[in-house]
Amino acid sequence: SRRASQAYAVIAADQRAMLKRRGIVSLLLVPIVVRHRVISTLGLDSITPRKFTPEELALVESAATSVGQALESAELHQELQRRAEELEATVAQRTAELQRALAAAQAADRAKSEFVSNVSHELRTPLTSILLYLRLLEQGDPRQHGAYTQALLREAKRLQYLIESLLQISRLDLGKVEPRFET
């Protein structure tokens, strides 16, 4: 078999010397393969000259295959663990980013609500004055109509100014108008 031909590798001189010191005269080596690469060998040795049987070769090949599969499984488990940790870190980072974005959106919403409340108050004040002076025109002293009309005009202009200011803010916000800075 192909594995059998791979099993007989050239052994370096220092390895031969080590085998000789241990008294090994017969050696059967089978490669341990992980992800299509040889990472080690598994073998049988003997201190007596002999030819290993096909059953012994099959046993060592089976053991080498099992060891290779176990090592590959361990590598895959480590890789899976590393990727799970990377994914966990990415999820934590994205969660923190989303929490910051949510906090910013909530702050913007609070600012918008406060702005709407302030604008409502600012618009209500001249409108209340206008309604008051209109009632005074209907029911008040006719000699004061000129003063009431002047007050109505003043409050209407104030209301107009507030509305124009709001429209200008809206145009700036929408990018329809460029800001013009003055000292």
C-alpha positions as CSV (number, residue, x, y, z in Angstrom):
1,S,0.0,0.0,0.0
2,R,1.0,3.7,-0.3
3,R,1.3,3.9,3.5
4,A,3.6,0.9,3.5
5,S,5.9,2.5,1.0
6,Q,5.9,5.7,3.1
7,A,6.7,3.6,6.2
8,Y,10.2,2.8,5.0
9,A,11.9,6.1,5.2
10,V,15.6,6.9,5.1
11,I,16.9,7.2,8.7
12,A,19.7,9.7,9.3
13,A,23.0,8.4,10.6
14,D,22.6,9.7,14.2
15,Q,19.2,7.9,14.4
16,R,20.8,4.7,13.1
17,A,23.5,5.1,15.8
18,M,20.7,5.5,18.5
19,L,18.9,2.4,17.2
20,K,22.2,0.4,17.3
21,R,22.8,1.5,20.9
22,R,19.4,0.3,21.9
23,G,20.0,-3.0,20.0
24,I,17.2,-2.4,17.5
25,V,17.7,-4.3,14.3
26,S,14.2,-4.3,12.8
27,L,12.0,-1.2,12.6
28,L,8.5,-0.5,11.2
29,L,7.5,3.2,11.0
30,V,4.1,4.5,9.8
31,P,3.5,8.2,9.4
32,I,0.9,10.1,11.6
33,V,-0.9,12.5,9.2
34,V,-2.9,15.5,10.4
35,R,-4.6,17.6,7.8
36,H,-2.7,16.1,4.9
37,R,0.7,16.6,6.5
38,V,3.0,14.2,8.3
39,I,3.6,15.4,11.8
40,S,5.3,12.3,13.3
41,T,5.6,8.5,13.0
42,L,4.4,5.5,15.0
43,G,6.4,2.3,14.8
44,L,7.3,-1.1,16.0
45,D,10.9,-2.1,16.6
46,S,12.5,-5.4,17.4
47,I,15.9,-6.4,18.9
48,T,15.9,-9.5,16.7
49,P,16.0,-9.4,12.9
50,R,12.5,-10.0,11.5
51,K,10.0,-9.1,8.9
52,F,6.8,-7.5,10.2
53,T,3.6,-9.2,9.2
54,P,0.8,-7.6,7.2
55,E,-1.4,-7.8,10.4
56,E,1.3,-5.9,12.4
57,L,1.5,-3.3,9.6
58,A,-2.3,-3.0,9.5
59,L,-2.3,-2.6,13.3
60,V,0.3,0.2,13.3
61,E,-1.4,1.9,10.4
62,S,-4.7,1.7,12.2
63,A,-3.1,3.1,15.4
64,A,-1.4,5.9,13.4
65,T,-4.7,6.8,11.7
66,S,-6.5,6.9,15.0
67,V,-3.8,9.1,16.6
68,G,-3.9,11.4,13.5
69,Q,-7.6,11.7,13.7
70,A,-7.5,12.4,17.5
71,L,-4.8,15.1,17.0
72,E,-6.8,16.6,14.1
73,S,-9.9,16.6,16.3
74,A,-8.0,18.4,19.0
75,E,-6.7,21.0,16.5
76,L,-10.2,21.6,15.2
77,H,-11.5,21.9,18.7
78,Q,-8.8,24.5,19.6
79,E,-9.6,26.4,16.4
80,L,-13.3,26.3,17.1
81,Q,-12.6,27.5,20.7
82,R,-10.5,30.4,19.3
83,R,-13.1,31.4,16.8
84,A,-15.8,31.2,19.5
85,E,-13.7,33.6,21.7
86,E,-13.2,35.9,18.7
87,L,-16.9,35.9,18.0
88,E,-17.6,36.6,21.7
89,A,-15.2,39.5,21.7
90,T,-16.8,40.9,18.5
91,V,-20.3,40.5,19.9
92,A,-19.2,42.3,23.1
93,Q,-17.7,45.1,21.1
94,R,-20.8,45.5,18.9
95,T,-23.0,45.4,22.0
96,A,-20.9,48.2,23.6
97,E,-21.2,50.2,20.3
98,L,-24.9,49.7,20.2
99,Q,-25.3,50.7,23.9
100,R,-23.3,53.9,23.2
101,A,-25.5,54.6,20.1
102,L,-28.6,54.0,22.2
103,A,-27.5,56.4,24.9
104,A,-26.7,59.0,22.3
105,A,-30.2,58.5,20.7
106,Q,-31.9,58.7,24.0
107,A,-30.0,61.9,24.8
108,A,-31.0,63.3,21.4
109,D,-34.6,62.3,22.1
110,R,-34.5,64.0,25.5
111,A,-33.0,67.2,23.9
112,K,-35.7,67.1,21.2
113,S,-38.4,66.8,23.8
114,E,-37.0,69.6,25.9
115,F,-36.7,71.8,22.8
116,V,-40.3,71.1,21.8
117,S,-41.4,71.9,25.3
118,N,-39.5,75.2,25.3
119,V,-40.8,76.1,21.8
120,S,-44.3,75.4,22.9
121,H,-43.9,77.6,25.9
122,E,-42.4,80.4,23.8
123,L,-45.1,80.2,21.2
124,R,-47.9,80.0,23.8
125,T,-46.8,83.3,25.5
126,P,-47.4,85.7,22.5
127,L,-50.5,83.7,21.5
128,T,-52.0,84.1,24.9
129,S,-51.2,87.9,24.8
130,I,-52.9,88.1,21.3
131,L,-56.0,86.4,22.6
132,L,-56.1,88.7,25.6
133,Y,-55.8,91.9,23.5
134,L,-58.5,90.6,21.1
135,R,-60.9,90.1,24.0
136,L,-60.0,93.6,25.3
137,L,-60.8,95.0,21.8
138,E,-64.2,93.3,22.1
139,Q,-65.0,94.0,25.7
140,G,-62.5,96.6,26.9
141,D,-62.4,100.4,27.0
142,P,-62.8,101.8,23.4
143,R,-60.3,104.6,24.2
144,Q,-57.6,101.9,24.7
145,H,-58.2,100.3,21.2
146,G,-55.0,102.0,19.8
147,A,-52.9,100.6,22.6
148,Y,-54.5,97.2,22.2
149,T,-53.8,97.2,18.5
150,Q,-50.2,98.2,19.1
151,A,-49.9,95.4,21.6
152,L,-51.5,93.0,19.1
153,L,-49.1,94.0,16.4
154,R,-46.1,93.7,18.8
155,E,-47.1,90.2,19.9
156,A,-47.9,89.1,16.3
157,K,-44.4,90.2,15.2
158,R,-42.9,88.3,18.2
159,L,-44.8,85.2,17.1
160,Q,-43.7,85.7,13.5
161,Y,-40.1,86.0,14.6
162,L,-40.3,82.8,16.7
163,I,-41.8,80.9,13.8
164,E,-39.2,82.2,11.3
165,S,-36.5,81.2,13.8
166,L,-37.9,77.7,14.0
167,L,-38.1,77.5,10.2
168,Q,-34.5,78.6,9.9
169,I,-33.4,76.0,12.4
170,S,-35.3,73.4,10.4
171,R,-33.7,74.5,7.2
172,L,-30.2,74.3,8.8
173,D,-31.0,70.9,10.2
174,L,-32.1,69.6,6.8
175,G,-29.0,71.1,5.1
176,K,-31.1,73.4,2.8
177,V,-29.2,76.5,4.0
178,E,-25.6,77.1,4.9
179,P,-24.9,78.7,8.2
180,R,-23.7,82.3,8.0
181,F,-21.4,83.3,10.9
182,E,-21.2,86.9,12.0
183,T,-19.4,88.7,14.9
